[in-house]
Amino acid sequence: NDEDIFSSIIYDSLKIYSKIDLLYKDYDGYYVIVDWKTGRPSESDKEQLLVYAWYVIEQYGVHYSRIKGRLEYLLDGHAEEIIFKDEDIQYIRSKVLNDSKIINYYLEDVILNKAKPKAYFNKTSEIYRCENCKFRMLCKEEVV
């Protein structure tokens, strides 16, 4: 994929961004999406590939049955091939729309992407999550 910027598609007036690591067409005519992972496998890995597949469907007019996904785990050297089904694509469309509604609930101004005041955000009771939280600095001075 030679695009240097984040590509996007529009779905239900929502702009969905996609930055595929590698996209190529193989000898059998399949579009192959490769996503390299530097960490351990995660449940969200397949969902990320589903968003990429959705992008390929919309951007290139390809049927989901002509797309393959590959998760390449560099840490341990194993790979997984994903064959997409219609229900996978329907699932990710639904999930993205639902997630955007949740995100928008926490925005004071959707256009400016301005969050509501800190009081709207509940702290987790699962302290182990704090170690990897991107927002832990907001809670730094408070007891969690």
C-alpha positions as CSV (number, residue, x, y, z in Angstrom):
1,N,0.0,0.0,0.0
2,D,1.8,3.1,-1.2
3,E,-0.5,5.7,0.4
4,D,1.5,8.0,2.7
5,I,-1.5,9.3,4.5
6,F,-4.3,7.7,6.4
7,S,-6.9,6.6,4.0
8,S,-10.5,6.8,4.9
9,I,-14.1,5.8,3.9
10,I,-17.3,7.4,4.9
11,Y,-20.0,5.3,6.5
12,D,-23.3,6.8,7.9
13,S,-21.6,10.2,7.9
14,L,-18.7,8.8,10.0
15,K,-15.2,9.1,8.6
16,I,-13.3,5.8,9.2
17,Y,-9.5,5.9,8.9
18,S,-7.4,3.0,7.7
19,K,-3.6,2.6,7.5
20,I,-2.9,-0.8,6.1
21,D,0.7,-2.1,6.6
22,L,0.7,-4.0,3.3
23,L,-2.0,-4.6,0.6
24,Y,-1.3,-6.6,-2.5
25,K,-3.1,-8.7,-5.1
26,D,-1.8,-12.3,-5.2
27,Y,-1.6,-14.6,-8.3
28,D,-5.1,-16.0,-7.6
29,G,-6.6,-12.5,-7.7
30,Y,-7.2,-12.2,-3.9
31,Y,-6.5,-8.9,-2.2
32,V,-4.2,-9.8,0.7
33,I,-4.1,-7.5,3.7
34,V,-1.0,-8.0,5.9
35,D,-0.8,-6.5,9.4
36,W,2.5,-6.9,11.2
37,K,2.3,-7.1,15.0
38,T,5.2,-6.5,17.3
39,G,3.5,-7.7,20.4
40,R,1.5,-10.7,21.5
41,P,-1.8,-11.7,19.9
42,S,-4.8,-9.7,21.0
43,E,-8.5,-10.1,20.6
44,S,-8.6,-6.7,18.8
45,D,-6.2,-7.9,16.1
46,K,-8.9,-9.5,14.0
47,E,-11.2,-6.5,14.4
48,Q,-8.4,-4.3,13.0
49,L,-8.1,-6.5,10.0
50,L,-11.9,-6.4,9.6
51,V,-11.8,-2.6,9.4
52,Y,-9.1,-2.9,6.7
53,A,-11.2,-5.4,4.8
54,W,-14.1,-3.1,5.0
55,Y,-11.9,-0.3,3.6
56,V,-10.8,-2.5,0.7
57,I,-14.4,-3.4,-0.1
58,E,-15.4,0.2,-0.2
59,Q,-12.3,1.7,-1.8
60,Y,-11.7,-0.9,-4.5
61,G,-15.1,-2.5,-5.0
62,V,-13.9,-5.9,-4.0
63,H,-16.3,-8.6,-2.7
64,Y,-15.3,-9.8,0.8
65,S,-14.8,-13.3,-0.5
66,R,-11.9,-12.1,-2.6
67,I,-10.0,-10.6,0.4
68,K,-7.7,-12.5,2.8
69,G,-6.1,-11.1,5.9
70,R,-2.7,-12.1,7.4
71,L,-1.6,-11.3,11.0
72,E,2.2,-11.6,11.1
73,Y,3.4,-11.8,14.7
74,L,7.1,-10.7,14.6
75,L,7.8,-11.5,18.3
76,D,7.3,-15.3,18.0
77,G,7.3,-15.6,14.2
78,H,3.9,-17.1,13.7
79,A,1.2,-16.0,11.3
80,E,-2.6,-16.4,11.0
81,E,-4.6,-16.2,7.8
82,I,-8.1,-14.8,8.1
83,I,-10.9,-15.6,5.6
84,F,-13.7,-13.0,5.9
85,K,-17.4,-13.8,5.9
86,D,-20.3,-11.5,5.4
87,E,-21.3,-11.6,9.1
88,D,-17.7,-10.4,9.9
89,I,-18.2,-7.3,7.8
90,Q,-21.7,-6.7,9.2
91,Y,-20.3,-7.1,12.7
92,I,-17.5,-4.6,12.2
93,R,-19.8,-2.0,10.7
94,S,-22.2,-2.3,13.6
95,K,-19.4,-2.2,16.1
96,V,-17.8,0.9,14.6
97,L,-21.2,2.7,14.7
98,N,-21.9,1.7,18.2
99,D,-18.4,2.6,19.4
100,S,-18.7,6.0,17.7
101,K,-22.0,6.6,19.6
102,I,-20.2,5.8,22.9
103,I,-17.3,8.1,22.0
104,N,-19.7,10.9,21.0
105,Y,-21.5,10.6,24.4
106,Y,-18.2,11.7,26.1
107,L,-17.7,14.6,23.8
108,E,-18.8,18.1,24.7
109,D,-18.3,19.2,21.1
110,V,-18.2,16.5,18.4
111,I,-17.0,18.9,15.7
112,L,-14.0,20.1,17.7
113,N,-13.5,16.6,19.3
114,K,-13.6,18.3,22.7
115,A,-14.1,15.9,25.6
116,K,-16.6,16.5,28.4
117,P,-15.2,17.5,31.8
118,K,-13.1,14.9,33.7
119,A,-16.0,14.2,36.1
120,Y,-17.9,12.3,33.2
121,F,-15.2,9.7,33.1
122,N,-15.3,6.9,35.7
123,K,-12.1,5.4,36.9
124,T,-11.7,1.7,36.6
125,S,-11.9,-0.6,39.6
126,E,-9.5,-3.0,37.8
127,I,-6.2,-1.4,38.9
128,Y,-4.1,-3.7,36.7
129,R,-5.5,-1.8,33.7
130,C,-3.9,1.4,34.8
131,E,-0.4,0.3,33.9
132,N,-1.1,0.3,30.2
133,C,-3.7,3.1,30.1
134,K,-2.8,5.9,27.8
135,F,-4.6,8.4,30.1
136,R,-3.0,7.3,33.4
137,M,-1.4,10.7,33.7
138,L,-4.8,12.3,34.2
139,C,-5.2,10.1,37.3
140,K,-1.6,10.4,38.5
141,E,-2.1,12.6,41.5
142,E,-5.4,10.9,42.6
143,V,-5.8,7.6,44.4
144,V,-7.2,5.0,42.0
